[in-house]
Amino acid sequence: MDANRPHANASSTFAGTQNEFLLAMKSLGAAIESRDSVCRPSNPLRVSLQCSANNWGRVFGPVQIVAVQFGPGGRPAFEVWQYQCVDGLILCVGCQCERFAAENWVTVRAIFLS
């Protein structure tokens, strides 16, 4: 991964558990795949979520990017950010972008629980 790491250990804190984090994502409209019994805990969970950055920030706090993967033409293909929960770390994979005039949105496509 071609990573740009402005803060190598940057993470925000979520004052709940990983399950509470998942429930909060669902409250924002996320569809999260069910974990199959043959999946290893290190496998990502696929997520489909798009919400305003303001709504995301109210629920989870700020997004602090820890890595960026660049695609063709040097444009960011996806970003990675993380939250420390009381029972482990959640790594989010997605992007932040301007969706409408001057309104930022957060898109999440996958999460890793550790």
C-alpha positions in Angstrom: 0.0 0.0 0.0 1.4 3.4 -0.9 0.7 5.1 2.4 0.9 8.7 3.4 1.1 8.7 7.2 0.7 12.2 8.7 0.2 10.7 12.2 1.6 7.2 12.3 -0.5 6.3 15.4 -3.3 8.7 14.9 -6.7 7.5 16.1 -9.8 8.9 17.6 -11.4 7.5 20.7 -14.9 6.0 20.7 -16.2 5.6 24.3 -18.0 2.4 23.7 -17.4 -1.2 22.6 -16.9 -2.4 19.1 -20.5 -3.7 19.0 -21.7 -0.3 20.0 -19.6 1.2 17.2 -21.3 -1.1 14.7 -24.8 -0.2 16.1 -23.9 3.5 15.8 -22.9 2.9 12.2 -26.2 1.2 11.5 -28.0 4.2 13.1 -26.3 6.3 10.3 -27.7 3.9 7.7 -24.9 1.4 7.3 -25.4 -2.0 5.8 -22.8 -4.3 7.4 -22.3 -7.9 6.3 -22.9 -10.7 8.8 -19.7 -12.5 9.9 -19.7 -16.1 8.6 -18.6 -18.7 11.1 -15.7 -19.7 8.8 -14.4 -16.1 8.6 -11.3 -15.3 10.7 -11.6 -12.3 13.0 -8.9 -10.6 11.0 -11.0 -10.6 7.8 -12.7 -7.3 7.0 -16.4 -6.8 7.2 -17.9 -5.2 4.1 -19.8 -2.0 4.8 -22.0 0.2 2.7 -22.3 3.7 4.3 -22.5 7.2 3.0 -23.3 10.0 5.4 -22.5 13.7 5.9 -19.2 14.3 7.7 -21.1 16.4 10.2 -23.3 13.4 11.2 -20.2 11.1 11.3 -18.4 13.6 13.5 -21.3 13.9 15.9 -21.4 10.1 16.5 -17.7 9.1 16.2 -15.6 12.2 16.5 -13.2 13.5 13.8 -11.7 11.3 11.1 -7.9 11.2 11.4 -6.4 9.7 8.3 -3.6 7.2 9.0 -3.0 6.0 5.4 -4.0 6.9 1.8 -3.9 4.6 -1.2 -3.5 6.6 -4.4 -5.0 5.4 -7.7 -4.3 6.3 -11.4 -3.6 10.0 -11.9 -2.5 10.5 -8.3 -6.1 10.8 -7.0 -6.8 9.1 -3.6 -8.5 5.7 -4.2 -9.3 5.2 -0.5 -8.3 6.3 2.9 -7.9 4.5 6.2 -8.7 5.9 9.7 -9.2 4.2 13.1 -11.0 4.5 16.4 -9.9 3.0 19.7 -12.9 1.4 21.4 -12.9 0.1 25.0 -12.4 -3.5 23.7 -10.2 -3.0 20.7 -9.4 -1.0 17.6 -11.7 -0.5 14.6 -10.0 0.4 11.2 -12.3 2.0 8.7 -11.6 1.9 4.9 -13.4 4.4 2.7 -13.0 8.1 1.8 -14.0 11.6 2.6 -15.1 13.8 -0.3 -17.0 16.8 -1.2 -20.4 15.5 -2.4 -22.4 18.7 -2.7 -21.2 22.3 -2.8 -19.0 22.7 0.3 -20.6 19.7 2.0 -18.2 16.9 3.0 -19.3 13.2 3.1 -17.8 10.1 4.6 -18.0 6.8 2.8 -17.1 3.5 4.5 -16.6 0.3 2.4 -15.0 -2.0 5.0 -13.9 -2.2 8.6 -11.4 -4.4 10.4 -11.9 -5.3 14.1 -8.9 -6.0 16.3 
